[in-house]
Amino acid sequence: MTAGVSSAPLRVLVAAFGDAGHAFPAIALGRALADRGHEVVVETWEERRAAVEGAGLGFAAAEEYRMFPPPEPDSADGQHAAEAARALLPLLEEMRPHVAVSDILTLAPALAAERAGVPLATLVPHIYPVVEPGLPFFAIGLRAPRTPLGRGIWKAGQRALDVGLEQGRQDLNQQRQRLDLPPVERFHGGISPDLALVATYPQLEYPRAWPAGVEVTGPMVFEVPHPAIELPPGDDPLVLIAPSTAHDSGNHLVRTALRALASEPVRVVATTNRVVPQSPIEVPANAILVDWLSYSQLMPAASLVVSHGGHGTVARALGAGTPVLISPITGDMSETAMRLDWSGAGLSLPWRLCRPAPLRWAARRILHEPSFAARAEAIAGWGREHDGARRGAELVEELALARLAR
């Protein structure tokens, strides 16, 4: 084993929601743990089996249940988290993991680990969603206040946020009661108080006092290998249009960006990310359209990435030193878009303005103002010095070994 690697192999369960933005960071973490000599099983959706096993990790199929919109706790779907946790207990009894890592969206493995007495870490594969008083609520997509008055307004609004958090705490405690677990008194009870791995760039996090146990590791990167594609000919700047895999069924961002950039002095590569078009997409002469591609090939070659703002896509672009134009469509994409804009490594274009003229203007600005590329490259430089998956593996190992030493 290499220096700094535990001499005693550990058994580790890593559980993740099946969307790529959650499953792929979990696989990256699992691979880093395996590189340190540990036995790793990844529990996620069946559709990710090939990716998990291709990374040399053990696979366990996860129970799939509805997360969005959140079901009523007394409904059949609302009780499924507790039932899925109970169904996972035989795996824990067989595997006897020294530590478990549960993705922030996977409540069942977190409950099962606690029920089995297994130390638990939480993997947050995006910006940390727990705000402190005086900062905007997560996912609204607003900048941090710059004046005492602004901070005071958000602190006053904390009472309204606490009402929703209290409802979430009560719902969680109903699930815990079904598993004979004691109630939790704190908010965000699904996040481990011992270790939360925040797999984002610190440059996207507003300055704050970090809670104990929360560690910003840097992104955890994994990609399913894919053949290289032939790029459009010429020397003009390359623009990559990389939409979300989970939203925009009408391919609106791809269609808009292709129209916006059709007459610009750029080369364009667009991908549908396997969202099958409901009607033909017109592709201009300076562009190509594919259903899938390798970010490892395209991100370093691009001068600009246009995206909905999925955290994984944004992190890959910044890791290559490429600025990003985000038009967020839903959820935490708005938060990522505003943090990116705040960081100086790109711009945010509201979804209601996702039309050819505004998109063209924003793309021109990013391509013509060197500060955006310079800031993205500075973030990439930090990333080259801080491997998020490796750091996460070290912290998970420390958590397990600390428990074993008791």
C-alpha positions in Angstrom: 0.0 0.0 0.0 1.1 3.6 -0.7 2.1 6.1 2.0 -0.9 7.5 3.9 -3.1 4.5 3.1 -4.7 2.6 5.9 -2.9 -0.7 6.6 -6.2 -2.4 7.6 -8.7 -2.7 4.7 -12.1 -1.4 5.5 -15.5 -2.4 4.2 -17.4 0.6 2.9 -21.0 1.0 1.6 -21.5 4.0 -0.6 -25.2 4.7 -1.5 -26.4 7.2 -4.0 -29.5 8.5 -5.9 -29.4 7.2 -9.4 -29.2 10.4 -11.4 -25.8 11.0 -12.9 -25.2 14.1 -10.8 -25.4 12.0 -7.7 -24.4 8.5 -8.8 -21.2 9.6 -10.6 -19.6 11.5 -7.6 -20.4 8.4 -5.4 -18.6 6.2 -7.9 -15.7 8.5 -7.9 -15.5 8.4 -4.1 -15.9 4.6 -4.2 -13.0 4.3 -6.6 -10.8 6.5 -4.5 -11.6 4.3 -1.4 -10.8 1.2 -3.4 -7.5 2.8 -4.5 -6.7 3.0 -0.8 -7.1 -0.7 -0.4 -10.7 -0.8 0.8 -13.6 -3.1 -0.2 -16.4 -0.9 -1.6 -20.0 -1.7 -2.5 -22.0 1.0 -4.3 -25.8 0.8 -3.8 -27.6 2.8 -6.5 -30.1 2.3 -9.3 -29.8 -0.8 -11.5 -29.1 1.3 -14.6 -25.8 2.3 -13.1 -24.6 -1.3 -12.6 -22.3 -1.3 -15.6 -20.7 2.0 -14.6 -20.1 0.8 -11.0 -18.8 -2.6 -11.9 -16.7 -1.0 -14.7 -15.0 1.1 -12.0 -14.0 -2.2 -10.3 -16.5 -1.8 -7.4 -19.2 -4.0 -5.9 -22.8 -3.3 -6.9 -26.0 -3.5 -5.0 -29.4 -2.5 -6.6 -31.2 0.2 -4.6 -34.9 0.4 -4.0 -36.2 3.2 -6.2 -38.9 5.5 -4.8 -40.2 8.9 -5.5 -38.3 11.9 -4.2 -39.8 14.8 -6.2 -42.2 16.3 -5.3 -41.7 15.0 -1.7 -44.6 12.6 -0.9 -46.8 13.0 2.1 -45.2 11.0 5.0 -48.4 9.0 5.6 -48.8 8.0 1.9 -47.5 4.8 0.4 -44.6 6.7 -1.2 -44.0 8.6 2.0 -43.5 5.4 3.9 -41.2 3.9 1.3 -38.0 5.4 2.7 -38.5 3.5 6.0 -39.4 0.3 4.1 -36.4 0.7 1.8 -34.2 1.1 4.9 -35.6 -2.1 6.4 -35.0 -3.9 3.1 -31.4 -2.8 3.2 -30.6 -4.2 6.6 -29.9 -7.7 5.3 -27.1 -6.3 3.1 -25.6 -4.5 6.1 -25.8 -7.6 8.2 -24.0 -9.6 5.4 -21.5 -7.0 4.5 -20.8 -5.6 8.0 -19.4 -2.3 6.7 -17.1 -0.3 8.9 -18.6 2.9 7.5 -21.4 4.0 5.2 -21.6 7.0 2.9 -25.1 8.1 1.9 -25.8 10.6 -0.8 -27.8 13.6 0.5 -30.9 12.4 -1.5 -30.8 8.8 -0.2 -32.5 8.8 3.1 -33.1 5.0 3.3 -29.4 4.0 3.5 -28.8 6.7 6.1 -31.6 5.3 8.3 -30.5 1.7 7.7 -26.9 2.6 8.7 -28.0 4.2 11.9 -30.3 1.3 12.7 -27.4 -1.1 12.2 -25.0 1.0 14.3 -22.7 1.8 11.3 -20.9 5.2 11.3 -22.3 7.4 8.6 -21.0 10.2 6.3 -23.2 12.2 3.9 -22.1 13.0 0.4 -23.3 16.4 -0.9 -22.5 16.4 -4.6 -23.2 20.1 -5.1 -23.2 23.4 -3.2 -23.9 23.0 0.6 -27.7 23.5 0.9 -27.7 24.5 4.6 -27.6 28.2 4.9 -26.7 30.3 8.0 -28.8 33.2 9.1 -28.1 36.3 7.0 -27.6 34.4 3.7 -30.3 33.9 1.0 -32.3 30.7 1.2 -30.8 27.8 -0.9 -32.1 27.3 -4.4 -33.6 30.8 -4.7 -30.6 31.9 -6.7 -29.8 35.2 -5.1 -26.4 36.7 -4.2 -25.2 37.0 -0.6 -26.1 40.4 0.8 -23.5 43.1 0.8 -24.8 45.4 3.5 -25.9 45.0 7.1 -29.5 45.9 6.0 -29.5 43.0 3.5 -28.2 40.6 6.0 -30.8 41.8 8.5 -33.6 41.2 6.1 -32.5 37.6 5.4 -32.1 37.0 9.2 -35.6 38.1 9.7 -36.8 35.8 7.0 -35.2 32.9 8.7 -38.4 32.4 10.7 -40.3 31.6 7.6 -37.6 29.1 6.5 -37.7 27.5 9.9 -41.4 26.7 9.5 -40.5 24.5 6.5 -37.5 23.0 8.2 -39.7 22.1 11.2 -42.1 20.3 8.9 -39.2 18.4 7.3 -37.9 17.4 10.8 -41.4 16.1 11.7 -41.6 14.1 8.5 -38.1 12.6 9.1 -39.1 11.6 12.6 -42.1 9.8 11.3 -39.8 7.7 9.2 -37.4 7.2 12.1 -40.3 6.1 14.4 -41.2 3.3 11.9 -37.6 2.0 12.3 -37.6 2.4 16.1 -35.1 5.1 15.9 -35.2 8.1 18.4 -36.4 11.4 17.1 -33.9 14.1 16.0 -34.1 17.6 17.5 -32.0 19.4 14.9 -33.0 20.5 11.4 -31.4 18.8 8.4 -31.5 15.5 10.3 -30.7 13.5 7.1 -27.2 15.0 7.0 -24.7 13.2 9.2 -23.5 15.3 12.1 -20.2 13.4 12.0 -19.1 14.0 8.5 -20.6 15.8 5.5 -18.5 15.8 2.3 -19.4 18.8 0.2 -18.1 17.9 -3.3 -17.9 21.4 -4.8 -15.3 24.1 -5.3 -14.9 26.4 -2.3 -14.9 29.3 -4.8 -18.6 28.6 -5.3 -19.4 28.8 -1.6 -20.2 32.1 0.1 -17.9 32.9 3.0 -19.4 31.5 6.2 -18.7 29.8 9.5 -18.6 26.1 8.6 -20.3 23.7 11.0 -18.2 21.0 12.7 -17.9 17.9 10.5 -18.6 19.7 7.2 -15.7 19.5 4.7 -15.6 21.1 1.3 -13.5 18.6 -0.6 -13.7 19.7 -4.2 -15.7 17.9 -6.9 -15.6 14.2 -7.2 -15.3 13.4 -10.9 -16.3 10.2 -12.8 -17.2 9.7 -16.4 -18.3 6.6 -18.3 -15.8 6.2 -21.2 -17.1 7.3 -24.6 -15.4 7.5 -28.0 -14.0 10.9 -29.1 -16.1 12.7 -31.7 -14.8 14.7 -34.7 -14.9 18.4 -33.9 -16.1 21.1 -36.4 -13.2 22.2 -38.6 -11.4 25.5 -38.2 -9.7 27.6 -35.5 -12.6 29.6 -34.2 -13.4 29.3 -30.5 -15.3 26.1 -29.6 -18.6 26.4 -27.7 -20.0 23.3 -26.0 -23.8 23.2 -25.4 -24.3 20.7 -22.6 -27.9 20.5 -21.3 -29.2 18.7 -18.3 -29.9 15.0 -18.5 -33.0 15.3 -16.3 -34.9 18.3 -17.5 -35.8 20.3 -20.7 -37.6 17.5 -22.6 -38.2 19.9 -25.5 -34.4 20.6 -25.9 -35.2 24.3 -25.6 -31.6 25.2 -24.5 -30.0 23.3 -27.4 -32.4 24.8 -30.0 -32.0 28.3 -28.6 -28.2 28.2 -28.4 -27.8 26.8 -31.9 -29.9 29.6 -33.3 -28.1 32.2 -31.2 -24.6 31.1 -32.3 -25.4 30.3 -36.0 -23.8 33.4 -37.4 -21.2 33.9 -34.7 -17.4 33.3 -35.4 -17.4 30.2 -33.3 -17.6 26.4 -33.8 -20.4 24.7 -31.8 -20.7 21.2 -30.5 -24.2 20.4 -29.0 -25.4 17.3 -27.3 -28.9 16.2 -26.5 -27.5 14.1 -23.6 -29.8 11.4 -24.9 -33.0 13.5 -24.4 -34.7 12.4 -27.6 -35.9 15.4 -29.6 -39.7 15.7 -29.9 -39.2 17.4 -33.3 -36.2 17.9 -35.6 -33.5 20.3 -34.3 -32.1 22.6 -37.0 -28.3 22.5 -36.9 -26.4 25.5 -38.5 -23.3 25.1 -40.7 -20.9 26.0 -37.9 -22.3 23.3 -35.5 -22.6 19.6 -35.0 -25.2 17.8 -32.8 -24.6 14.5 -31.1 -26.6 12.4 -28.6 -23.7 11.9 -26.2 -20.1 12.9 -25.9 -17.1 12.8 -23.6 -16.6 15.8 -21.3 -13.0 14.7 -21.0 -12.5 15.4 -24.7 -14.7 18.5 -25.0 -14.3 20.5 -21.8 -10.6 21.2 -22.3 -11.1 22.1 -25.9 -14.0 24.5 -25.4 -13.7 28.2 -24.8 -17.3 28.3 -23.4 -19.8 25.8 -22.0 -23.5 26.6 -22.2 -25.5 24.6 -19.7 -28.6 24.5 -17.5 -26.4 24.5 -14.5 -26.3 20.9 -13.3 -23.5 21.0 -10.8 -21.6 18.1 -12.3 -21.4 19.8 -15.7 -20.4 23.1 -14.2 -17.7 21.4 -12.1 -16.3 19.6 -15.1 -16.1 22.8 -17.1 -14.4 24.8 -14.3 -12.0 21.9 -13.7 -10.9 22.3 -17.3 -10.5 26.1 -16.8 -13.5 26.8 -19.1 -16.1 29.5 -18.2 -19.8 28.7 -18.2 -23.0 30.4 -19.3 -25.9 29.0 -17.3 -29.6 29.3 -18.0 -31.1 27.5 -15.0 -34.3 25.7 -15.4 -35.2 24.4 -11.9 -34.1 23.7 -8.4 -30.5 24.0 -7.3 -29.5 25.0 -10.9 -30.5 28.6 -10.0 -28.2 28.5 -7.0 -25.3 27.1 -9.0 -25.9 29.8 -11.6 -25.8 32.6 -9.1 -22.7 31.2 -7.3 -20.9 30.9 -10.7 -21.8 34.5 -11.6 -20.6 35.6 -8.2 -17.3 33.8 -8.6 -16.6 35.6 -11.9 -16.1 32.4 -13.9 -19.3 32.8 -15.9 -22.7 34.4 -16.2 -26.3 33.5 -15.4 -29.1 34.0 -17.9 -32.5 33.5 -16.3 -34.6 30.8 -18.0 -37.3 33.4 -18.9 -34.6 35.1 -21.0 -33.3 32.0 -22.7 -33.9 33.4 -26.2 -31.4 33.8 -29.0 -30.6 37.5 -28.6 -29.9 37.5 -24.8 -28.0 34.2 -25.1 -25.9 35.6 -28.0 -25.1 38.7 -26.0 -24.0 36.7 -22.9 -21.9 34.3 -24.9 -20.1 37.2 -26.7 -19.3 38.9 -23.4 -17.8 35.7 -21.9 -15.7 35.0 -25.0 -14.5 38.6 -25.4 -13.7 39.5 -21.8 -10.6 37.6 -20.6 -11.5 37.9 -16.9 -14.0 35.0 -17.2 -11.5 32.5 -18.6 -8.8 33.7 -16.1 -11.1 33.1 -13.2 -12.1 29.7 -14.5 -8.5 28.8 -14.9 -7.7 29.9 -11.3 -10.5 27.6 -10.0 -9.0 24.8 -12.2 -5.6 25.4 -10.7 -7.1 24.9 -7.2 -8.7 21.7 -8.4 -5.4 20.3 -9.7 -4.0 20.7 -6.2 -7.1 19.3 -4.4 -8.5 16.0 -5.6 -12.1 15.9 -4.2 -12.5 12.1 -4.3 -9.1 11.4 -2.8 -9.8 13.9 0.1 -13.2 12.5 0.6 -11.8 9.0 0.9 -9.3 10.1 3.5 -12.0 11.7 5.6 -14.3 8.6 5.3 -11.4 6.4 6.4 -10.6 8.7 9.3 -14.3 8.5 10.5 -14.2 4.7 10.3 -10.9 4.3 12.1 -12.0 6.7 14.8 -15.0 4.6 15.5 -12.9 1.4 15.5 -10.5 3.0 18.0 -13.2 3.6 20.6 
